[in-house]
């Protein structure tokens, strides 16, 4: 299938045309590759552009230097140089490659001038499309254009071989299917199912990265359910089961009804039993902030109302807890969490002795302020007057009782 790419957003990237010319695009030595081509053909916004070139990395560094383009040797062993264009936009330039050896986690590569050989080492047919940056002509060696038109995520060549080269491709298969796919490719599905235990060889950070990306795709719910049914995650996150898939479906429906964007950590919390959040967050090496959020997400809506919940735990955590409890987070949308407009000094000036009594009184003022729906300063001052009077009265009674006891 021959095709010329439609007008692409990368045409607007300052300096990209000049970079392509420097790398010999007009002589067929440089082409746009991968996601930028795929997304342009699908009408999806393109955020990043990668170039593939016949030039070896040292030659790329030299050509960019001679042209006054900043070149960063981000991965010379794997053939990658980052060119920094006008405005600081990075473009990865990677030499055509072939695999010399792979172990499922890492690859040792050699360089080649053969475009087909470079395409053959990629994962899916839709990711092995090249576009001439000058004419827009698309080069397709393995039926990627047809698969793209059919919304079919298909491994290049033998799926088992592709998975043996890089085990992460199991998760990538499902992530790309959740994002772009229609009917799942049966051969790819069977290969991923058969080799699911290969995921155990990967770092948990890489697994987390793919899973969190998958969870916010358009078809995350049915694809996650399919993964659970096929036992894909069982070797690495056995806590995710069909009950979790059902909770994810309910959460996704609640997010949609509330017009709240999908969120990967919130959705991971739905997938997990509440008691597993801490251990799974640690196993996946999530950031401290994400681990705390994961653990808090299933804490329930509380009994003070959504605004009070947000005041106590923050907007993000409150939205998580409300949605996971099938409660409406609408009152929080656009709401700025207020600060109590009163200090401990204001209570001291009302006759409360400095020390623990001030902190206790301040908490009581805050409690009443929250219960009344966060009224403004005039009402807060009235509450403070009342609390201070109660404290003074209690202290007077205590003093009288103490004096009577000594007598």
C-alpha positions as CSV (number, residue, x, y, z in Angstrom):
1,X,0.0,0.0,0.0
2,X,1.5,3.3,-1.1
3,X,0.7,6.5,0.7
4,X,1.8,10.1,1.1
5,X,1.4,11.5,4.5
6,X,-1.1,14.3,5.0
7,X,0.1,17.7,6.2
8,X,1.9,17.0,9.5
9,X,2.2,19.1,12.6
10,X,6.0,18.5,12.5
11,X,6.1,20.9,9.6
12,X,5.6,23.6,12.2
13,X,8.6,22.5,14.3
14,X,11.2,25.2,13.9
15,X,14.4,23.8,12.5
16,X,13.2,20.3,11.7
17,X,13.3,20.9,7.9
18,X,16.8,22.2,8.2
19,X,17.8,19.2,10.3
20,X,16.4,16.8,7.8
21,X,18.2,18.5,5.0
22,X,21.6,18.4,7.0
23,X,21.1,14.7,7.5
24,X,20.6,14.1,3.8
25,X,16.8,13.6,3.6
26,X,16.8,14.6,-0.1
27,X,19.3,11.8,-0.8
28,X,17.2,9.3,1.2
29,X,19.5,9.3,4.2
30,X,17.0,10.5,6.8
31,X,13.3,9.8,7.4
32,X,10.7,10.5,10.1
33,X,10.0,7.2,11.8
34,X,7.6,5.6,14.3
35,X,5.0,7.3,16.4
36,X,5.1,10.6,14.6
37,X,4.2,8.9,11.3
38,X,1.6,6.6,12.9
39,X,-0.1,9.4,14.8
40,X,-0.2,11.7,11.8
41,X,-1.9,9.1,9.7
42,X,-4.4,8.5,12.5
43,X,-5.0,12.2,12.9
44,X,-3.6,12.1,16.5
45,X,-1.7,15.2,17.7
46,X,2.1,14.6,17.4
47,X,4.1,15.7,20.4
48,X,7.6,14.3,19.4
49,X,9.4,13.6,16.2
50,X,12.1,11.0,15.8
51,X,14.4,10.7,12.8
52,X,16.2,7.6,11.5
53,X,19.3,8.0,9.4
54,X,21.9,6.0,7.6
55,X,24.6,8.1,9.1
56,X,26.5,6.6,12.1
57,X,26.3,8.4,15.4
58,X,29.8,10.1,15.1
59,X,28.9,11.4,11.6
60,X,25.6,12.7,13.0
61,X,27.5,14.5,15.8
62,X,29.8,16.0,13.2
63,X,27.1,17.1,10.8
64,X,25.1,18.8,13.5
65,X,28.2,20.5,14.9
66,X,29.2,21.9,11.5
67,X,25.6,23.2,11.2
68,X,25.7,24.9,14.6
69,X,23.0,22.6,16.0
70,X,23.4,21.4,19.6
71,X,24.0,17.7,19.7
72,X,23.6,15.6,22.8
73,X,25.1,12.1,22.8
74,X,22.2,10.5,24.6
75,X,22.8,6.9,23.6
76,X,25.7,6.5,21.2
77,X,26.0,2.8,21.9
78,X,22.5,2.4,20.6
79,X,22.9,5.0,17.8
80,X,21.0,7.8,19.3
81,X,21.9,11.5,19.2
82,X,19.5,14.2,20.4
83,X,19.5,17.3,18.3
84,X,18.2,20.4,20.1
85,X,16.3,22.6,17.7
86,X,15.3,26.2,17.9
87,X,13.3,26.9,21.1
88,X,14.9,23.9,22.8
89,X,12.8,21.3,21.1
90,X,14.6,17.9,21.2
91,X,14.6,15.5,18.2
92,X,16.1,12.1,18.6
93,X,18.2,11.0,15.6
94,X,18.9,7.3,15.6
95,X,21.2,5.4,13.2
96,X,19.6,2.5,11.4
97,X,20.2,-0.6,13.5
98,X,20.1,-4.4,13.6
99,X,20.2,-6.5,16.7
100,X,23.4,-8.4,17.4
101,X,22.2,-10.1,20.6
102,X,19.2,-9.7,22.9
103,X,18.3,-11.2,26.3
104,X,14.7,-9.9,26.7
105,X,15.8,-6.9,28.7
106,X,18.8,-5.4,26.8
107,X,20.0,-5.4,23.2
108,X,23.5,-5.1,21.7
109,X,23.1,-3.4,18.3
110,X,25.1,-2.9,15.2
111,X,24.5,-0.2,12.6
112,X,23.2,-0.7,9.1
113,X,22.3,1.3,6.0
114,X,19.4,-1.0,5.2
115,X,16.0,0.5,6.0
116,X,14.2,-2.8,5.9
117,X,16.7,-4.3,8.3
118,X,16.0,-1.5,10.7
119,X,12.3,-1.9,10.4
120,X,12.5,-5.7,11.0
121,X,13.8,-5.2,14.6
122,X,10.9,-3.0,15.6
123,X,7.9,-4.2,17.6
124,X,4.7,-3.6,15.7
125,X,4.0,-3.0,12.0
126,X,2.3,0.3,12.8
127,X,5.5,1.5,14.5
128,X,7.7,0.6,11.5
129,X,6.5,3.3,9.1
130,X,8.9,5.8,7.7
131,X,8.0,9.1,6.0
132,X,10.2,11.2,3.7
133,X,10.3,14.6,5.4
134,X,10.6,16.3,2.1
135,X,7.9,14.5,-0.1
136,X,5.8,12.9,2.6
137,X,6.1,9.5,0.9
138,X,5.6,6.7,3.4
139,X,7.7,3.5,3.3
140,X,6.1,0.4,4.7
141,X,7.9,-2.9,4.7
142,X,5.6,-5.1,6.8
143,X,2.0,-4.1,6.1
144,X,1.8,-1.4,8.8
145,X,-0.5,0.9,6.7
146,X,-3.0,-1.9,6.2
147,X,-2.9,-2.8,9.9
148,X,-3.3,0.9,10.8
149,X,-6.3,1.2,8.6
150,X,-7.8,-1.9,10.3
151,X,-6.8,-0.8,13.8
152,X,-4.9,-4.0,14.3
153,X,-1.8,-4.1,16.5
154,X,0.4,-6.8,15.0
155,X,3.9,-7.9,15.7
156,X,6.5,-7.8,12.9
157,X,7.3,-11.4,11.9
158,X,7.1,-14.1,14.6
159,X,5.5,-12.7,17.8
160,X,7.4,-15.1,20.0
161,X,10.7,-13.9,18.6
162,X,9.8,-10.3,19.1
163,X,8.9,-11.0,22.7
164,X,12.1,-13.0,23.3
165,X,14.0,-9.9,22.1
166,X,12.2,-7.6,24.6
167,X,9.8,-9.0,27.2
168,X,8.3,-5.5,27.7
169,X,6.6,-6.0,24.3
170,X,4.0,-8.1,26.0
171,X,2.7,-5.1,27.9
172,X,3.3,-2.8,24.9
173,X,1.1,-5.1,22.8
174,X,-1.8,-4.5,25.2
175,X,-1.1,-0.8,25.7
176,X,-1.1,-0.2,21.9
177,X,-4.2,-2.3,21.4
178,X,-5.9,-0.3,24.2
179,X,-5.0,2.9,22.5
180,X,-5.3,2.1,18.8
181,X,-6.7,-1.4,18.4
182,X,-10.1,-2.7,17.3
183,X,-10.2,-6.5,17.2
184,X,-7.2,-8.0,19.0
185,X,-4.7,-9.9,16.8
186,X,-5.1,-13.6,17.8
187,X,-1.5,-14.6,17.0
188,X,-0.1,-11.8,19.1
189,X,-2.6,-12.5,22.0
190,X,-1.6,-16.2,22.1
191,X,2.1,-15.3,22.1
192,X,1.7,-12.8,25.0
193,X,-0.3,-15.3,27.0
194,X,2.2,-18.1,26.4
195,X,5.1,-15.9,27.5
196,X,3.6,-13.9,30.3
197,X,6.1,-15.3,32.8
198,X,8.8,-13.5,30.9
199,X,7.7,-10.3,32.5
200,X,9.3,-11.6,35.8
201,X,12.7,-10.8,34.3
202,X,11.9,-7.1,33.9
203,X,12.4,-4.3,36.4
204,X,9.2,-3.4,38.2
205,X,9.8,0.2,37.2
206,X,9.5,-0.7,33.5
207,X,6.3,-2.7,34.2
208,X,4.8,0.1,36.2
209,X,5.6,2.6,33.4
210,X,3.7,0.5,30.8
211,X,0.8,-0.4,33.0
212,X,0.2,3.2,34.1
213,X,0.2,4.4,30.5
214,X,-2.2,1.6,29.6
215,X,-4.7,2.5,32.4
216,X,-5.5,5.9,30.9
217,X,-6.1,4.8,27.3
218,X,-9.6,4.8,25.8
219,X,-10.0,1.1,26.0
220,X,-8.3,0.5,29.3
221,X,-11.3,-1.2,30.9
222,X,-11.9,-4.1,28.4
223,X,-8.2,-4.5,27.7
224,X,-7.3,-4.8,31.4
225,X,-10.1,-7.4,31.8
226,X,-8.6,-9.3,28.9
227,X,-5.2,-9.2,30.5
228,X,-6.6,-10.5,33.7
229,X,-8.5,-13.3,32.0
230,X,-5.3,-14.3,30.1
231,X,-3.1,-14.2,33.3
232,X,-0.8,-11.6,31.8
233,X,-0.2,-9.8,35.1
234,X,-0.4,-12.8,37.3
235,X,3.4,-13.4,37.5
236,X,4.2,-9.8,38.5
237,X,1.1,-8.3,40.1
238,X,-1.1,-11.3,41.2
239,X,-3.2,-9.0,43.4
240,X,-5.0,-7.7,40.2
241,X,-7.9,-10.1,39.6
242,X,-11.4,-10.0,38.0
243,X,-12.8,-8.2,41.0
244,X,-10.3,-5.5,40.4
245,X,-11.2,-5.3,36.7
246,X,-14.8,-4.8,37.8
247,X,-13.9,-2.0,40.2
248,X,-11.9,-0.4,37.4
249,X,-15.0,-0.5,35.1
250,X,-17.1,1.1,37.8
251,X,-14.5,3.8,38.4
252,X,-14.2,4.6,34.7
253,X,-18.0,5.0,34.5
254,X,-17.9,7.3,37.5
255,X,-15.1,9.4,36.0
256,X,-17.0,9.7,32.7
257,X,-20.3,10.7,34.5
258,X,-18.4,13.3,36.5
259,X,-16.5,14.5,33.5
260,X,-13.2,13.9,35.3
261,X,-10.1,12.8,33.3
262,X,-8.8,9.3,33.8
263,X,-5.9,9.1,36.2
264,X,-3.4,6.2,36.3
265,X,-2.8,6.1,40.0
266,X,-6.5,6.3,40.8
267,X,-7.2,3.5,38.3
268,X,-4.4,1.4,39.8
269,X,-6.0,1.9,43.2
270,X,-9.3,0.6,41.8
271,X,-7.5,-2.5,40.4
272,X,-6.0,-3.4,43.7
273,X,-7.5,-4.7,47.0
274,X,-7.1,-1.9,49.5
275,X,-4.8,-4.0,51.7
276,X,-2.4,-4.5,48.8
277,X,-1.9,-0.9,47.9
278,X,1.2,-0.4,50.1
279,X,3.0,-3.5,49.1
280,X,2.3,-3.1,45.3
281,X,3.3,0.5,45.4
282,X,6.6,-0.4,46.9
283,X,7.1,-3.3,44.5
284,X,6.5,-1.1,41.5
285,X,8.8,1.5,43.0
286,X,6.3,4.3,42.6
287,X,7.3,7.7,44.0
288,X,6.6,8.4,47.6
289,X,3.8,10.8,46.7
290,X,2.1,8.2,44.4
291,X,2.5,5.5,47.0
292,X,0.8,7.6,49.6
293,X,-1.9,8.6,47.2
294,X,-2.5,4.9,46.2
295,X,-2.9,3.9,49.8
296,X,-5.2,6.8,50.6
297,X,-7.5,6.4,47.5
298,X,-9.8,3.8,49.0
299,X,-10.2,5.6,52.3
300,X,-13.9,6.4,51.6
301,X,-15.8,9.7,51.3
302,X,-15.9,10.4,55.1
303,X,-18.9,11.7,56.9
304,X,-18.4,15.5,56.8
305,X,-19.1,16.0,53.1
306,X,-16.9,16.5,50.0
307,X,-15.6,20.0,50.9
308,X,-14.5,18.9,54.4
309,X,-12.8,15.9,52.9
310,X,-10.9,18.0,50.4
311,X,-9.9,20.4,53.2
312,X,-8.5,17.5,55.2
313,X,-6.8,15.5,52.5
314,X,-6.4,17.8,49.5
315,X,-8.4,18.0,46.3
316,X,-6.6,15.2,44.4
317,X,-7.0,12.7,47.1
318,X,-10.6,13.7,47.8
319,X,-11.6,13.3,44.2
320,X,-9.9,9.8,44.2
321,X,-11.8,8.8,47.3
322,X,-15.2,10.1,46.1
323,X,-15.0,8.5,42.7
324,X,-13.8,5.2,44.1
325,X,-16.8,5.3,46.5
326,X,-19.2,6.2,43.7
327,X,-19.8,9.7,45.1
328,X,-20.0,12.8,43.0
329,X,-16.9,15.0,43.2
330,X,-18.7,17.9,41.4
331,X,-18.6,20.2,44.5
332,X,-14.8,20.1,44.4
333,X,-14.4,21.1,40.7
334,X,-12.9,24.6,40.6
335,X,-13.1,24.9,44.4
336,X,-10.0,26.4,46.1
337,X,-9.3,24.9,49.5
338,X,-9.5,27.8,52.0
339,X,-7.3,28.4,55.0
340,X,-8.6,29.0,58.4
341,X,-8.5,32.8,58.8
342,X,-7.5,32.7,62.4
343,X,-4.2,32.2,64.3
344,X,-3.3,30.9,67.7
345,X,-2.4,34.4,68.7
346,X,-6.0,35.5,68.1
347,X,-7.1,33.1,70.8
348,X,-4.4,34.2,73.2
349,X,-5.7,37.7,72.8
350,X,-9.1,36.4,73.8
351,X,-7.8,35.2,77.2
352,X,-6.6,31.7,76.5
353,X,-3.2,30.9,78.1
354,X,-0.4,30.0,75.8
355,X,0.4,26.4,75.5
356,X,-1.6,23.2,74.7
357,X,-4.9,24.9,75.4
358,X,-4.4,27.2,72.4
359,X,-3.9,24.3,70.0
360,X,-6.9,22.5,71.4
361,X,-9.1,25.6,71.1
362,X,-7.9,26.3,67.6
363,X,-8.8,22.7,66.5
364,X,-12.3,23.3,68.0
365,X,-12.7,26.5,66.1
366,X,-11.6,24.7,62.9
367,X,-14.0,21.9,63.5
368,X,-17.0,24.3,63.8
369,X,-15.8,26.3,60.9
370,X,-15.7,23.2,58.7
371,X,-19.1,22.0,60.0
372,X,-20.6,25.4,59.0
373,X,-19.2,25.2,55.5
374,X,-16.2,27.4,55.8
375,X,-17.9,30.8,56.5
376,X,-15.8,34.0,56.1
377,X,-13.8,35.8,58.7
378,X,-16.6,37.7,60.6
379,X,-18.3,34.3,61.4
380,X,-14.9,32.8,62.3
381,X,-14.4,35.5,64.8
382,X,-17.8,34.8,66.4
383,X,-16.9,31.1,66.6
384,X,-13.5,32.0,68.2
385,X,-15.2,34.3,70.7
386,X,-17.6,31.5,71.7
387,X,-14.8,28.9,72.0
388,X,-12.6,31.3,74.0
389,X,-15.5,32.0,76.4
390,X,-16.0,28.3,76.9
391,X,-12.3,27.7,77.7
392,X,-12.2,30.6,80.1
393,X,-15.4,29.4,81.8
394,X,-14.0,25.9,82.1
395,X,-10.7,27.2,83.6
396,X,-12.6,29.3,86.2
397,X,-14.6,26.3,87.2
398,X,-11.5,24.2,87.5
399,X,-9.7,26.9,89.5
400,X,-12.7,27.1,91.9
401,X,-12.8,23.3,92.3
402,X,-9.1,23.2,93.0
403,X,-9.4,26.0,95.6
404,X,-12.3,24.2,97.3
405,X,-10.4,20.9,97.4
406,X,-7.4,22.5,99.1
407,X,-9.6,23.9,101.8
